[in-house]
Amino acid sequence: MIKRRALNRSYGGDAAIYIFLLICGLFIALPMVFAISNSLKPLNEFWVFPPRFFVKHPTFNNFVDMFNLLDLSWVPFSRYVFNTVIISLIGTAGHVLLASMCAFAFAKYSFRGSKFLFQIVVLALMFNTTVTAIPNFIIMSRLHWVDTYFAVIVPTFAGSLGLYLMKQFMETMIPDSLIEAAEIDGANKWYIFWKIAMPNVRPAWLTLIVFTFQGLWNQGSTVYIQSEQLKTINYALSQIMAGGSIARAGAGAAATVVMMLPPMIVFMLTQSNIVATMATSGMKD
């Protein structure tokens, strides 16, 4: 009978690792806790000295003031919410769908120019949006998409990061033998994509949903949208924070919490899938 050797682990070393991770977690959580604490502070606690990190007398008046300020806008608050939801949902769904379809073709099928095209995708990851801002604006202007939803949604469809992540994940998680077996059984490419590929790369497209939704939800003022009726909730809330007056300090703190809550909720619901994606999406030939 073969005896298994016990792992040579030190309880002191384990304790040190947990303490270190706990300290790192606290540093990461502090900004969020501070933002939530500020949103619940009455105005007189904003200017006390020495400053307090935690709220002493919590109140929801800041959120009431924030919504009262939004009601003063000549564009209804519901319109800002509608614009944000439309842009975020359509942009996210379109990007995930197109990136997954293109990634499936790149990962599992060989066609003329596939390697060259994917190198262009990788090269596109190096360019910041600031570098391509002027060419993008010229294109949108020529297409007459300036001041429309298309100016924000369509460029999101063509994001290179999602395509790169999905392609690398599909190469790792979907064996070629599985595709070949499905084709022998008579499955067409559309069936293989929806019924075999997509379920097997669920962590990847959930991660992509988080990244894309977060980027679109946090979309504030943009040169493509000039009409007030088409601007997003982040733009409206940022105007409150940009007021700069002492009376708006509480409303600005409440606006900060409202802006960060939806991406945080989406991330917490899918965090395990994000870790799985990052662990299997390295650079490959």
N, C-alpha and C positions, 0 to 999 in steps of 0.2 A: 504494500500500500504506500503510495507516494504522499508524503507529508508536505503540505503547503507552508511555505515560509511566511511568517507574519511580516507585514510591512514595517520597515524601520522608520517609525514616525515619532516625533517628539511632541508631547502635549504642549510644551512651552512654545515650540515653533508654530504649531497650529493656532495657539492663542494669539501669538504675535501677528500672524497673517490675518486673523479675524479682526483684531484691533485695528490694523492698518486699513483693511477694507471698510471698517466702520467709520474711521476718520475720513476716508475718501468719500464715502457716501454722504456723510454730514456736510462736507464742503460742497458737494454737488447739490444737496437739498437746501442749503442755506438761502440762496437767492430766491427760490420759489417760496420758502417759508416767509422770508422777509417781504416779498411782494404781497402775499396773502395777508400778513399781519398789517401792512400799511393800508390795505384796502378796507380794513375793519377799524382803523383808528379814527376817533373824532378829530376835528381840525386842531383843537388845542394840544393834542399829543404829537402833532407833526413838528412843532416848534419848541418843544421842551429841551432844556439842556441840563445834564447830558442827554443825548438822544437815546430813546428806548428801542430795543430790537423787537420786543414783543408788545402787543397791544395790551393796555391795562383795562380799558373800558370799551369792549367791542360794540360796534354799532353797524347797521346796514344803511345808514343815511348816505354814505358815499355812493352806493349803487343807485339809490333813489335820485340823488343829485345828478348822477351821470345820465340816467334816462330822461330826467327833466331837461337837461341841456340838449339831448338829442331830439327831444320833442320840439325844441325851438327852431330846428333846422327846417328850411322850406321844402326839403326832400324828406318824406316819411322814413322813419327808422326801418320799417319793414322793407322798404325798397333797397336799402343797403344790405340787409340780410338776404333778400332774394338774389341780388347780384352776386354776393359771395357764395351762396349755396350753388347757384347755377354754374359759376365758373369753376368752383372746387369739384363738384360732382362730375360734370361733363369732362373737364380737363383730366381728372384722375382716371375715370373710366376709359377714356380714349387713349391715354398714354399707356395704361396697363395693357389694354387689348393690342394696340399696334406694336408696342415693344415686345410683347410675348410672341406675337405671330412672326415678327422679323427675327427674333432670337431663335425661335424654333427652326426656321429655315437655315440660319447661319450655323447652328449647333449640330443639326442632324442631317443636312443635305449638302452635297458638294455641287456647286455650280460655277460657271465661268465668272471670274472676278470676285468671288466671295471673300477671299482673303484680303484683297485690295480694299474692298468696300468696308470690311470690318476694321481695317487699319485706319480708315478715315473716321470711323466711329470713335476709336480709341483716341485719335488725334483731336477730335472735337472736344474731348473731356478736358483738354489743356486750356481751352479758351474761356475766359470769364465773360459773363453776359455784357459787361461794360465794353469789351473789345468789339463785340458784334452789335452793339446798340444802334449805331448809325446805319449799317447795312440793313438791319432788321426794320428800322423805321422807314427806310426808303422802299423796301419791299411791301410793307403794310400800306404805305401811301399809294403805291402803284396799283395795289389790289383794291383800294378804296375800303380798307378794313380799319382804318384809324377811327377811333371813337365807336367801336363795336366790340361785342364779346369775342369775335373771331381773333382779334389782335392779341388777346391774352391766351385763349384756349388752343388755337392751332399751333403756335410755337411749342406749347407744352406737349402736344402729341409727338413732336419730333425730338424730344429730349434724348440725348445720347447715353446718359447715365443708366436709365432704366433698361435700355437695350443691352448695354454691356453687362449689367448684373444678371439679367435673365439668361443671356447667352452662356455666361460662365456657369451658372447654376444648372442649366439644362445639360451641359456637357458632363457635369459631375454626377447628377442624380438620375439621369435617364440613360440606361445602357442601350447600346445599338441593337443588342439581341432582342430587347423588348420591342423595338420599332419593327425589326425584321419579322418577328413572330406575328405581330399584328397585321403586317402587310401580307404575310402568307395566308392568314385567316380571312383575307379579303377586305380588311379595313382600309378606307381611303385616308388621305392625309388630313382632311378636316376632322374626321372621327378620331384619328390618333392624337391630334392636337388637343381636342376638347376633352376626350375621355381618358387619355393616358398621360399626355405631357402635363397639362395644367394641374390635375390632382397631385402629381408627383412633385411639382415645384410650388406647392401652395405657400411655403415660407417665403419664397422669393417674391411672389406677386403681392403678398400681404405687406412685405417690407417696402415694396415699390408704392403701394397705396399710401403708406405712412409718409414716405418722403415727398411724394407728389402732393398729397393733400395738405401737408404742412406748408409747403412752398406756396401753394395757391391760396390757402386760408390766410397766410401772413402777407399776401400781396397788398401793398398799400397804394400810394399814389404812383402812377405810371404815365409815361409820355404818350402811351397809346390810347388811354382813356381820359378825355378832357371834359366830357359832359358829366355834370353832377349826378344825374339820374342813373348813370352806369357805374359809379364808383362803389367800392366795397366797404364793408363794415370797419375794416382796419383803418381805412382812410378817415372815416367819421370819428372813430375813437382817437386816432392820432391827433386830430384837430383839437380835441379836448385837452390832451396832454400838452399840446403845443401852446395852449392858452397862456401858461406861465404865471398866472395870478395866484395869490395865496388862497383865495376862495375856491379855486379849482384843483387844489392839491389832492384832496380826497377823491374827487371824481376822476382825476387822472390815475390815481392808484387803483381805483375800481376798474377803470378801462384796461389797465395793464393785465389784471387778472382775467377779465373777460376775453382778451386777445389770446392769452396763452392756454386757456383751459381746453378748448377742442383738440388742438394737436397733442396735448398731454394725455387726454383720455384715449385718443386713437393709439398713441404709442404704448400706453400701459396695457391695452387690450391685445397688442400684437408683439410685445417685446421679445418673447421667446422665439418667434419666427425671425425677427431681425438678427438675433444672435446666430441662429442656424444659417441664415443667408450669408452673413459676413464670414462665417467659418468655412464656407465651401465655395466662395466666389473669388478666388485668387486669380492672378494673371496666368493664362495658359497660352500655348502656341495654337 
